[in-house]
Amino acid sequence: MHDPKVKPVCELYFNNKTNNFILVNYVRTEEYGGWTVSCGPFIHILQSEIKISGIDIILKNLKEFFYRVKTEKSEYEMMTKVQEQKFRKEHKVISIDLENENLISLLPMQSKKSGHIGKPEHKITVTLPCTGDKFYMKLKDAFEKCS
């Protein structure tokens, strides 16, 4: 049984130059005190794929959250400081949570020296079920609130 206080989460990055996306898997791990941490390689997604199937891609990712196992460092964790700084300059990021079976939240992240932070007042909710077009519009709204 899963801890009901733990919500499935992932992060979606938007590349400012290519207009494509990177999905980052997350997993809950006791090794890190029960925190959710990134795991595995980046999942590169074209803008055209997000427009058509974005909601399905994200829901599938969130549903796999509790079944992931962290066996090695994530692609993000393997970056050098210089690579990470370049990556953060080239991308905007939102955190995506599955609040319950009927609701997803999109939290636009603000870039800080040591990482990203989200402001609760910027959170955008998506009621499920949701069309691909509507979800894409919500993603656009969320990325516009990133800095």
C-alpha positions as CSV (number, residue, x, y, z in Angstrom):
1,M,0.0,0.0,0.0
2,H,1.2,3.5,-0.8
3,D,1.5,6.3,1.6
4,P,-1.6,8.4,0.9
5,K,0.3,11.6,1.7
6,V,2.8,10.9,-1.1
7,K,1.7,12.3,-4.4
8,P,3.1,11.1,-7.7
9,V,5.2,13.8,-9.3
10,C,7.3,14.5,-12.4
11,E,9.0,17.6,-13.9
12,L,8.5,18.9,-17.4
13,Y,11.2,21.2,-18.9
14,F,10.6,23.4,-21.9
15,N,13.6,24.3,-24.1
16,N,13.5,28.0,-24.9
17,K,15.5,27.5,-28.1
18,T,14.0,24.3,-29.6
19,N,10.5,24.6,-28.2
20,N,10.7,20.9,-27.3
21,F,10.3,19.3,-23.9
22,I,12.2,17.0,-21.5
23,L,10.2,14.9,-19.0
24,V,12.1,13.9,-15.8
25,N,11.0,10.9,-13.8
26,Y,10.8,11.0,-10.0
27,V,10.7,8.3,-7.4
28,R,10.2,8.2,-3.7
29,T,13.1,6.6,-1.9
30,E,13.9,5.8,1.7
31,E,17.6,6.2,0.9
32,Y,16.9,10.0,0.7
33,G,14.7,10.1,3.8
34,G,11.5,9.4,2.0
35,W,11.9,12.4,-0.4
36,T,11.1,12.2,-4.0
37,V,14.1,12.4,-6.2
38,S,14.8,12.4,-10.0
39,C,15.7,9.0,-11.5
40,G,16.7,7.6,-14.9
41,P,17.4,9.3,-18.2
42,F,15.7,12.3,-19.6
43,I,12.7,11.6,-21.8
44,H,12.8,13.9,-24.8
45,I,9.5,14.9,-26.3
46,L,8.8,16.9,-29.4
47,Q,6.4,19.9,-29.1
48,S,4.1,18.2,-31.6
49,E,3.9,15.1,-29.4
50,I,3.0,17.3,-26.3
51,K,0.3,19.1,-28.3
52,I,-1.4,15.8,-29.4
53,S,-0.6,13.4,-26.5
54,G,0.7,15.5,-23.7
55,I,-2.0,14.6,-21.2
56,D,-1.6,10.8,-21.9
57,I,2.2,11.0,-21.6
58,I,2.0,12.8,-18.3
59,L,-0.7,10.6,-16.8
60,K,1.3,7.4,-17.8
61,N,4.4,8.8,-16.1
62,L,2.5,9.7,-12.9
63,K,0.9,6.3,-12.8
64,E,4.3,4.6,-12.9
65,F,5.6,6.7,-10.0
66,F,5.2,4.1,-7.3
67,Y,6.6,1.3,-9.4
68,R,10.0,3.0,-10.1
69,V,13.2,2.0,-8.4
70,K,16.2,4.2,-8.2
71,T,19.2,2.1,-9.2
72,E,21.6,4.8,-10.2
73,K,22.0,8.6,-10.5
74,S,19.6,10.4,-12.8
75,E,20.8,12.1,-15.9
76,Y,20.1,15.4,-14.1
77,E,22.2,14.4,-11.1
78,M,25.1,13.4,-13.4
79,M,25.5,16.9,-14.8
80,T,28.5,19.0,-13.8
81,K,27.8,22.4,-12.2
82,V,28.5,24.1,-15.6
83,Q,26.2,21.7,-17.5
84,E,23.5,22.2,-14.9
85,Q,23.8,26.0,-15.1
86,K,23.6,25.9,-18.9
87,F,20.6,23.5,-18.8
88,R,18.8,25.7,-16.3
89,K,19.3,28.8,-18.5
90,E,18.0,27.0,-21.6
91,H,14.9,25.6,-19.9
92,K,11.8,26.6,-18.0
93,V,10.4,23.9,-15.6
94,I,7.1,23.0,-14.1
95,S,6.5,20.4,-11.4
96,I,3.5,18.2,-12.1
97,D,1.6,16.4,-9.3
98,L,-1.2,14.0,-9.4
99,E,-3.4,15.4,-6.6
100,N,-6.0,12.7,-6.9
101,E,-7.6,10.6,-9.7
102,N,-9.5,13.7,-10.9
103,L,-6.9,16.5,-10.6
104,I,-3.4,17.3,-11.7
105,S,-1.5,20.4,-10.5
106,L,1.0,22.3,-12.6
107,L,3.5,24.4,-10.5
108,P,5.6,26.9,-12.5
109,M,9.1,27.0,-11.0
110,Q,11.2,30.1,-10.4
111,S,14.9,29.7,-11.0
112,K,17.1,30.3,-8.0
113,K,20.9,30.0,-7.5
114,S,20.6,26.6,-5.8
115,G,17.7,25.2,-7.9
116,H,14.0,26.0,-8.4
117,I,11.2,26.9,-6.2
118,G,7.4,27.1,-6.9
119,K,5.0,29.6,-5.5
120,P,1.7,28.1,-4.5
121,E,-0.3,31.1,-5.8
122,H,1.0,30.3,-9.4
123,K,-0.3,26.7,-9.3
124,I,-2.6,25.8,-12.2
125,T,-5.0,22.9,-11.8
126,V,-6.2,20.5,-14.5
127,T,-9.4,18.6,-13.9
128,L,-9.5,15.1,-15.4
129,P,-10.5,13.9,-17.8
130,C,-9.0,16.6,-20.0
131,T,-8.6,17.0,-23.8
132,G,-5.2,17.2,-25.3
133,D,-5.8,20.8,-26.5
134,K,-7.0,22.0,-23.1
135,F,-4.0,20.4,-21.4
136,Y,-1.6,21.9,-23.8
137,M,-3.1,25.4,-23.2
138,K,-2.7,24.8,-19.4
139,L,0.9,23.9,-20.0
140,K,1.5,27.0,-22.0
141,D,-0.1,29.1,-19.2
142,A,2.2,27.4,-16.6
143,F,5.4,27.9,-18.6
144,E,4.5,31.6,-19.1
145,K,4.6,32.0,-15.3
146,C,8.1,30.5,-15.0
147,S,11.2,32.6,-14.6
